[in-house]
């Protein structure tokens, strides 16, 4: 609802709200990873990351 050019109410479905929350959580994780990278955290190449994922899948 917009009153005098100001919004004070938003209605959305539970599905839309949950998808938005998931997107915001993922965005926060990406931003955290980027801050860690900028601060000098060790990073992996694509092939290293792929190998780690494949190894994890084998043992689960």
C-alpha positions in Angstrom: 0.0 0.0 0.0 1.4 3.4 -0.9 0.3 6.5 1.0 1.6 9.9 0.2 4.4 8.3 -1.9 5.5 6.1 1.0 5.2 2.3 1.1 4.1 0.8 4.4 2.9 -2.7 3.4 3.9 -5.5 1.1 2.0 -8.7 0.5 3.5 -11.7 -1.1 2.9 -15.4 -1.1 4.8 -17.7 1.3 6.6 -19.3 -1.7 7.8 -15.8 -2.9 8.9 -14.9 0.6 10.8 -18.2 1.1 12.5 -17.8 -2.3 13.5 -14.3 -1.4 14.9 -15.4 1.9 16.9 -18.1 0.3 18.3 -15.7 -2.3 19.3 -13.2 0.5 21.0 -16.0 2.5 22.9 -17.1 -0.6 23.9 -13.5 -1.4 25.2 -13.1 2.2 27.3 -16.3 1.8 28.7 -15.0 -1.5 29.6 -11.6 0.1 31.2 -13.4 3.0 33.3 -15.5 0.7 34.3 -12.5 -1.3 35.4 -10.6 1.9 37.5 -13.6 2.9 39.1 -13.8 -0.5 39.9 -10.1 -0.5 41.4 -10.5 3.0 43.8 -13.2 1.7 42.0 -16.4 2.4 43.2 -19.4 0.4 41.2 -20.1 -2.7 40.8 -23.1 -5.0 41.0 -23.5 -8.7 37.9 -24.9 -10.5 39.6 -28.2 -10.9 40.5 -28.4 -7.2 37.0 -27.5 -6.2 35.6 -30.1 -8.6 37.9 -32.8 -7.2 36.9 -31.9 -3.6 33.2 -32.2 -4.5 33.7 -35.5 -6.3 35.6 -36.8 -3.3 32.9 -35.8 -0.9 30.2 -37.4 -3.0 32.2 -40.7 -2.9 32.3 -40.8 0.9 28.6 -39.8 1.5 
